[in-house]
């Protein structure tokens, strides 16, 4: 009886490990096709299942997220004004010309346009802006004390 129980547990663990390896292999395969030239890739499992891969591409730090089946969910990049796409920078500065751009997060998802969340500052005001397909929207305004 103990031998049967031990064998059942062992088979379950092997199958579970195999499933995780297969998911990670699929995610890695998708990642390799999409992000050629990526460096310092570090894979970590997510608590809710799936994986996140932290990496650098073209000098920009990024995180790619994959679901429980290994399918790509999204990629988030963070960078400063100098690394922004020119058209996005132009949209932000033409609407907030007295502001300086502090930081930008770029979010990409399957079959959706890229979303840019820009943090801009003027005096003691910081605004969070969303830019999608050439349209800009003010999401939040914060007053900071210096």
Buried (B, 14 or more C-beta within 10 A) or exposed (E): EEEEEEEEEEEEEEEEEEEBEEBBEBBBEBBEEEBEEBEEBEBEEEEEEBBBBEBBBEEEEBBBBBBEEBBBBBBBBBBEBEBBEEEBBEBBBEEBEEBEBEBBBBBBBEEEEBBBBBBBBEEEEBBBBBBBEEEBEEEEEEEEEE
